[in-house]
């Protein structure tokens, strides 16, 4: 913000899907981070960015009844969270409304039934994180954490209350560890994973650490009960320092244990993931004679519970390493009616699209499932369960299913996978009309 920026008074009339307040200033929409609908605020206009007008919140004159004091001292600077100033239940209501709006606007549809949203504990829920690391020579110390909200720099932070223990209180100690090594300027990233009873840290190292560095890493791991891995190159170079314990999580309702590697994708919120899987399986309503197709299957998070109820299941995933873990997880859990293949789901020429499937489950990335949705018309499954981490692409694909493929959107549900952030996890179930 410019030092001589003009301060104006405005009323916030809406909240964007990114969690920013919206004001109407002389017919222009102005976006105000940290402001809530209904509030009268003082703001300072910033320069236009990409045809948008942004403002800085200077002072709240009349606060919303949903405004609360953020629970983290770094909120506002750290880019990890966007909604800590909004009461938790109001965050969930905002996210369900966002999904409903985008389904109506882009998908031109609405679910016949909304299941109640599933709420998460608001703090210490995040079991996976990719943390930035940087040594700042001018300060003679390192930083470890998330990027700042308004710039490319790392937030100067010592702890993070959304990270699962023991990670929540260790950012400062990780920074001190890196600052004390000979490669302090060559450690740009730390990946963290909290499994059931095991925590792992993967340090990206751009130069080989010295023997003293390796010993410091070992000592840190021993002190905190954490397994330390080093990654000198691509994902295939990740290796533990010494013996490493197996990372796994349980799906108690299905008596399943799934193993994973510290850099694998797993849903960040263990409690919500368990309920997400349970809802997907229930809405799939699989019969013992059904053939089930699980697209973007990962390491078997949905596949294995679905296979327990089906005649057979095929899991398809683009990353070969995850497919290998899915195969192993099926064997470890005694599931013999599931097979897994590697396939690029951005392409269309796969034979499995021409097979008859009774139930299809999809858990695509933010880009959605445009190609599979188009190709599934060939098999015309009676039911599709779509797990989404991006409402706009869910709505785009719903429009195709409802208006071009003859499906009905029967049920939708929002899951509080990422409290305090603007990320939205939703599930939609479609039935063939």
N, C-alpha and C positions, 0 to 999 in steps of 0.2 A: 504493500500500500504506500502511496506517495505521502510524504509528510504533510503536504498542504491539501490532501484530499478533502472534498466537501462532505460534511456529515449531514445526512438527511434522515427523516423519520418515515417509517413505512410499516405497513401491516402485512404479516405473512399469511398468504391465502392458500398455500398448498405445500405438499412435500413431494419432491421428485422420487423416482425409484432408487436413486442413489442416496436418498436421505437428506437432501439439501432443501432448505426452505425456499419458497418462491414468493416474491413480491411483485406487484404491478406498479411500475414507476412510469407514468406518462405513456401508458399503453405498451410498455416493454416489460418482458419477463426478466426479472433480475434474480439470480440464484445466490442464496445466502447460507453457507454452511453453518451448522449449529443452531439455526433458528427453527422454530416449530410453528405449525399452523395456529392462527388466532393470536399470535403474539404481536404487540407493538414494539418495534425495535428501532434503534439508531444504527445506521449502516454507513459505510464509506464505499462508494463505487470504485471498482478497479477497471483497468483497461479491458476492452472487448477481447475475448478469446474465441476463435472459431465461430464468430457471429453470435456468441453468447455474451451476456453482460453478467459479471460476477461482482459480488460485494463482500466486504469484511464486516462481520458482526461486531459493532462497537459496544453496544449496551442493550440489555433487555429492559424495556420500560414496563411492559405488562406481560408477565410470563404465562405460559400455558399451564393448566393444571396438571399436565402430563410431564412437565419439566422436573428433572431430578438432578442432584449434584453428581457429576461423573465419578465413578469409583476408582479411577486411575489418574494419578497426577500428571501423566503424559498425554492425556486426551486433549485433542486440539492441535498438538504438534505431531504425534505419531499417526501414521496413515493406516494403522491396523484396524482401528475402530472408527465408526462414523456416527453411532447412535447412543453413546453412553448417557447423553443428556436427556434421552427419552425413556420414560418408565418402561420396565421390561415387558409387561403385558401389552402396553401400547405399541411397542416394537413389533410384537407378533401380529397384532391386529393390522398394523400398517403393512406388513408383508403379505398377509392374506388379501388385503384390499388391493395391493399392487398386482398380485397374481390375477385376481378377478378382473381388474381393469384391463390388463394386457390380453387376457383371454377374450374379453368382449371386443376390444379395439382391433386386435390383429387376427385373432382366431375366429371372430364373429360367432362365438359360442359361449356357453356357461355350463357348469356341471349341474346335473340333476340333483346332486347332493354334495354338500360340503361336510366332510368329517371334521370334528373339532381339531384345531391345531395342536401339535405336540410340543410342549414347552420343555426347554432344557434348563438345568441349573445355569445361572447367568455367568458364573465365574469358574475359572480353572477347569475348563472343559476341553481345551484344544490339545489333542495328543500328537499332531503332526504340524511342523512349522519349518519354513525355510527362512533362516535368519541371515541378514546381511552382517558383514564384519569389515571393519576398516580401522587401520592405524592412522591416527591424526598426529603428524609430527609436531605441529605447532603446540598441541596440548600434551605431547609426550604420553599419550595413552590411546587405547583402542576403544572402539564402540562396537557393540553387538546388539542388534535389534531389528526393528522394521523401519522402512523408509518413512521420511517425514511426509506429512499430508501434502504440503504445497511445494515440494522440491525434491531433488535427486539425492539429498543427503540422508544419512542414517540418523534416527532419533537418538539423542543422548539419554539412555535409559539404563536402569540397573535391575529392574524387575518388570514382569508383565502378568497381571492378574487373570488374563484369559488363558494362559498356558497351563497345562496340567502339571501338577507336582511330579518331579522336583524342579521342572524347568522354570516355573513361575518366579522363583527367587534366585536364579543362577545367572541371569544375563550379565550382571556386573562382574561376577567371578569368571565367566567365560572371557569377557573383555580383558580382565587382568591377566588371565592365562596367556592369551594371544600376545599381549603387550610385552610379556616377559620372554618371548622366544626370539630366535635369530631370524625367523621368517615372518615377523610381525606384519610386514607390509605385503605379504604374499599369501594371506589367508582371507579370501573375500567372502566366504560363505560357510555357514554351519547348518546342516539339516538335522532336525531333531525328531525323534520318534519315541513315544511312550507306549509300550505294550503292557500286557497284564504282568506286572511284577518286574518288568525289565525296561530300562531306558537306554537309548543309544544316541550318540552324537557322531555325525559324519563331518569331518573338517576337510574342506576343499583346500588343498595345498598346491600352490603353483611352483614351489621349489621344494626339494627334499629337506625335511627337518633334520637338525643335528641330533646327535645321540642325547644331548641334554634336553632338547625340545621333546623328543620321544619320551624321555623319562618324566618330564613335566606333564605331558598328556596322560601318561599312565598313572601318575600320582593323583591327578585331578579325577580321573575315572574311579580310582580306588577310594578316594576320599568321599565321593558322592554316590558310589555304587552304580556308576554309569559305564557302559561299554563304549569305547572310543574307536572310531574307524577313521581312516585317512583315504582321501580321494585325490590322487595326483593327476588324473586325466578324466576320461569320460566315465559314464556310469559303470562300465565294466571293470574299472580299476579300483572300485571301493573294496577295501580290505580292513579287517579288524586289527588292532594292536593286541596280539596275543589271542587267547581264547575268548570267544564271544558267545553269549547265551542266545537261544532261539527266541525271536520276537513272535508273539502270537496274541490273538484276542479270542474271546469266547462269544458265541451266540447261544446264551443259556437256554432260551426257549426251544432250541432245536438240538441241544446237546452236541454242538459243533465247536471245534477249535480250528482256527485258521492261522497259518503261519505266514509271515511276510518278512521282507528284507527292509532295512532302515530307510532306503530311498524309494520303496514301493508306494504307490497311491493306496491309501486307505482313507475312509471317511474320517474327518478330523474329530468328530464328537462321538465317542463310543456309546453313550447312553442313547442318543438320538438314532445312531445307526441301527441299534438293536430294534428300536421301534419302527424304523423305516423298513427294515427287512420283514418284520412281522406283518406290517400293513400290506406290503407288496405281495407276500405269500397269501394272506387272507383274501385280498381282492382278486388275485389270479384265480382263486377257486379251482385249483387243479383237480382233475379226476384221474383215477389210477391208470386209465388208458391213454392219457394225453401225451403228445409229443410237444416239448417245450423248447423254444429258442431264446437264449439269453445273450443279447448283443451288448458289447462293451462290458464283458463279464468280469474283467479284472482278474483277481486271484480267487474268485468264486464266492464273493460275499452274498450274492443273491442265488447263484447257481446251486450251491449245495443244499440250502433249505428247499428250493424248488424241486430239485431232483428227488428228495425224500418222498415227494408226493406224486411224481410223474412216472410214466412208463419209461421214458428216456428224455435226456436233455442234451442239447448241443450248446456249448458256450463259445462265443466268438470274441476275440480281443485282438487289437492291433499290435500289442507289445509282446514279443515272444517270451520275455522273462516272466511276465505275469501269467501267461498261459502255462508255463512250466510250473509255477507255484500253484495254479489252479489244479493241474493234474495231480500234483503231490498232495494238495489238501484233500482232494477227493479220495485218494488212496488212504491217507492217514485217518479219515473218518469213515472208512469202509463203504464208500459210495461207488458202486460199480456201473450204474446206469447213466453216468455223465461222461461225455467226451468233450474235448476242447481243441480248438484250432486257432491259428493265427491268421488274420485277414485284415486288410486295410478296408475299413468300412466307408471310406470316401469313394470306393470303386463299386461298380455294379455287377461285374461279371462273375459272381460267386454262385456255385451250384446250389448252395443251401437256400438261396432265395426261391428256387424252383421246387423245393420240397414242401409237402403239406405240414403245416404247424397248427396246433390247436391254440396254444398260448405263446405270446411273445412278450418278453420283458426287455426294456431298454434303459440303460443308465449312461447316456452320452455325455461328452464334455459340453462346455458352454456353447459350442457351435451347433449343438443339437444333432438331430438324426435325419437330416433331409433326404439323403440317399436311401437309407433303410426304409423310411416311411414310404417312399415312392415305390421301392421294390417289393414291399410286403403285400402289395395288391395281388401279387401272383398267388400267394398261399392263402390269403384272406383268413387269417386266424380269427377265432370267434372273440378273443379278448386280447387287448394290449395294455400292459402296465408300463407307464412311462415315468421314470424318475428324472427330475430336471433340476439342474443347478443354475438355470438362466431362464426366467419366465418368458422372455421375448421369443426365444427359439422354441420353447414348448408351445407357445401360442401359434407360431408359424406352422409347426408340424401338426398341431390340432386342427388348424384350418383345412389342411389337406385331408386329414382323416375324416373329419366331419362333413365337409362340403364336396369332397371329390371321391372319397372311398366308402362312404355310406356307413360310417361309425357314429355312435352316440357317445358323448362325454358323460359317463355315468357318475363318477365320483372324483373329487379332488381333495387334497389335504396338504397343508403347509407344515413343515417341520422346522423347528428352531435350531437348525444345525450350527448356526454362526451367530450367537447372541452378540449384540452391540455393533455388528457390522451391517452393511447393506446387502450382503449376500443372502439369497433366498433359495431354499431347498423345497421342492414341491413334488407331489406325486399325483398322477392323473391316470384313471382307468377308463379305457374305451371298450365298448362292446359293439360287435357287428350288428347293424340294425336288421 
